[in-house]
Amino acid sequence: MIIVSPLRAEQWPLYRDLRLRALRDAPQAFGSTFEAEVTRTDEDWAQRAMRAANGDADKAWVAVHGEDACGLVWGKRVAEDTVEVFQMWVDPQARGLGAGRCLLEAVIAWARRLGVARVCLGVTDGESAAVRLYRAHGFRPVGALEPLREGSPLMCQAMELRLARVSTRL
């Protein structure tokens, strides 16, 4: 069984370890690199985790299978009507167990609670499990392909999920 819970500030070492595992495992999936992230100080990692745990604009979740943390996702409110998904990753040994679905659904539920109109993300172009997961949740490609990061031959596709906004006016 997969359990997803919000990242707590004191879990910054877990967050750091998951993020670095993700970058080592799937460098083709992220705009950042292991080499760039591994140089961060413990203070940097702790501040990131605190921002996700206590802030209004950032939220992160960790997936656990049995005793093992096996996945991570970060949501960030980047505009009044938009949440972006970052750092989505599931450990290879836990893939196919539903961790990705659970993590993505946690971000989408948070975005709905915020009342935003859309959830956006970028995914490496190709027919991958990640693309299939995003499509299954209603994400659609938007815009032209862009380089994953400077110097990379890989291309990134922006995708978005449109959410029904609930009006609070009577």
CORHU-V337384 format. One record per residue. N is the residue number from 1. RES is the residue in one letter. SS is DSSP state (hx for helix, st for strand, lp for the rest). PHI is phi in whole degrees, 0 to 359 (999 if undefined). OMEGA is omega in whole degrees, -180 to 180 (999 if undefined). Layout:
BEGIN
[[N | RES | SS | PHI | OMEGA] [N | RES | SS | PHI | OMEGA]]
END
This chain:
BEGIN
[[1 | M | lp | 999 | 178] [2 | I | st | 263 | 175] [3 | I | st | 245 | 178] [4 | V | st | 245 | 178] [5 | S | st | 220 | 178] [6 | P | st | 298 | 176] [7 | L | lp | 292 | 176] [8 | R | lp | 262 | -176] [9 | A | hx | 305 | -177] [10 | E | hx | 287 | 178] [11 | Q | hx | 271 | -177] [12 | W | hx | 304 | 177] [13 | P | hx | 296 | 176] [14 | L | hx | 296 | 178] [15 | Y | hx | 303 | 179] [16 | R | hx | 304 | -177] [17 | D | hx | 296 | 178] [18 | L | hx | 296 | -179] [19 | R | hx | 298 | -180] [20 | L | hx | 291 | 175] [21 | R | hx | 299 | -180] [22 | A | hx | 299 | -178] [23 | L | hx | 293 | 176] [24 | R | hx | 288 | -176] [25 | D | hx | 289 | -171] [26 | A | lp | 225 | -178] [27 | P | hx | 300 | -180] [28 | Q | hx | 284 | -176] [29 | A | hx | 258 | -172] [30 | F | lp | 231 | 176] [31 | G | lp | 287 | 177] [32 | S | lp | 268 | -180] [33 | T | lp | 233 | 175] [34 | F | hx | 303 | -178] [35 | E | hx | 300 | 179] [36 | A | hx | 285 | -174] [37 | E | hx | 282 | -176] [38 | V | lp | 294 | -180] [39 | T | lp | 278 | 179] [40 | R | lp | 295 | 178] [41 | T | lp | 278 | 175] [42 | D | hx | 302 | 178] [43 | E | hx | 299 | 177] [44 | D | hx | 301 | -179] [45 | W | hx | 297 | -180] [46 | A | hx | 296 | 179] [47 | Q | hx | 295 | 177] [48 | R | hx | 300 | -179] [49 | A | hx | 297 | 178] [50 | M | hx | 296 | 178] [51 | R | hx | 300 | -180] [52 | A | hx | 290 | -177] [53 | A | hx | 279 | -171] [54 | N | hx | 243 | -175] [55 | G | lp | 270 | 177] [56 | D | lp | 266 | -174] [57 | A | lp | 262 | -177] [58 | D | st | 235 | 176] [59 | K | st | 209 | 178] [60 | A | st | 233 | 179] [61 | W | st | 229 | 178] [62 | V | st | 240 | 175] [63 | A | st | 259 | 179] [64 | V | st | 232 | 175] [65 | H | st | 239 | -174] [66 | G | lp | 66 | 179] [67 | E | lp | 260 | -170] [68 | D | st | 253 | 171] [69 | A | st | 293 | -172] [70 | C | st | 229 | -179] [71 | G | st | 193 | -175] [72 | L | st | 209 | 169] [73 | V | st | 209 | 180] [74 | W | st | 233 | 173] [75 | G | st | 247 | -180] [76 | K | st | 222 | 174] [77 | R | st | 281 | -175] [78 | V | st | 258 | 177] [79 | A | st | 203 | -179] [80 | E | lp | 306 | -175] [81 | D | lp | 248 | -172] [82 | T | st | 221 | 168] [83 | V | st | 247 | 174] [84 | E | st | 251 | 178] [85 | V | st | 257 | 179] [86 | F | st | 227 | 167] [87 | Q | st | 57 | 180] [88 | M | st | 291 | -180] [89 | W | st | 202 | 174] [90 | V | st | 231 | 178] [91 | D | lp | 303 | -179] [92 | P | hx | 307 | -179] [93 | Q | hx | 287 | -180] [94 | A | hx | 252 | -180] [95 | R | lp | 293 | -178] [96 | G | lp | 88 | -179] [97 | L | lp | 261 | 179] [98 | G | lp | 100 | -179] [99 | A | hx | 296 | 179] [100 | G | hx | 300 | 179] [101 | R | hx | 299 | -179] [102 | C | hx | 297 | 179] [103 | L | hx | 296 | -179] [104 | L | hx | 297 | 180] [105 | E | hx | 294 | 176] [106 | A | hx | 295 | 179] [107 | V | hx | 294 | -179] [108 | I | hx | 297 | 179] [109 | A | hx | 297 | 177] [110 | W | hx | 298 | 179] [111 | A | hx | 299 | 178] [112 | R | hx | 298 | 179] [113 | R | hx | 298 | 177] [114 | L | hx | 287 | -180] [115 | G | lp | 80 | 180] [116 | V | lp | 283 | -178] [117 | A | lp | 269 | -177] [118 | R | st | 207 | 174] [119 | V | st | 241 | -177] [120 | C | st | 240 | 176] [121 | L | st | 201 | 173] [122 | G | st | 239 | -179] [123 | V | st | 223 | 178] [124 | T | st | 301 | -177] [125 | D | lp | 298 | 178] [126 | G | lp | 142 | 179] [127 | E | lp | 265 | -175] [128 | S | lp | 245 | 175] [129 | A | hx | 300 | 179] [130 | A | hx | 297 | 179] [131 | V | hx | 299 | 179] [132 | R | hx | 297 | 177] [133 | L | hx | 299 | -178] [134 | Y | hx | 296 | 178] [135 | R | hx | 298 | -180] [136 | A | hx | 298 | 178] [137 | H | lp | 264 | 174] [138 | G | lp | 96 | 178] [139 | F | lp | 289 | 179] [140 | R | st | 231 | 178] [141 | P | st | 297 | 175] [142 | V | st | 222 | 176] [143 | G | st | 74 | -178] [144 | A | st | 276 | 174] [145 | L | st | 296 | 177] [146 | E | st | 227 | 177] [147 | P | st | 301 | 179] [148 | L | lp | 301 | 176] [149 | R | lp | 198 | -179] [150 | E | lp | 303 | 178] [151 | G | lp | 85 | -179] [152 | S | lp | 265 | 175] [153 | P | lp | 282 | -179] [154 | L | lp | 284 | 180] [155 | M | st | 248 | -177] [156 | C | st | 243 | 177] [157 | Q | st | 253 | 173] [158 | A | st | 285 | 177] [159 | M | st | 226 | 177] [160 | E | st | 217 | 174] [161 | L | st | 243 | 176] [162 | R | st | 274 | 179] [163 | L | lp | 254 | 174] [164 | A | lp | 286 | 179] [165 | R | lp | 271 | 178] [166 | V | lp | 263 | 179] [167 | S | lp | 282 | 178] [168 | T | lp | 260 | 178] [169 | R | lp | 276 | 178] [170 | L | lp | 259 | 999]]
END
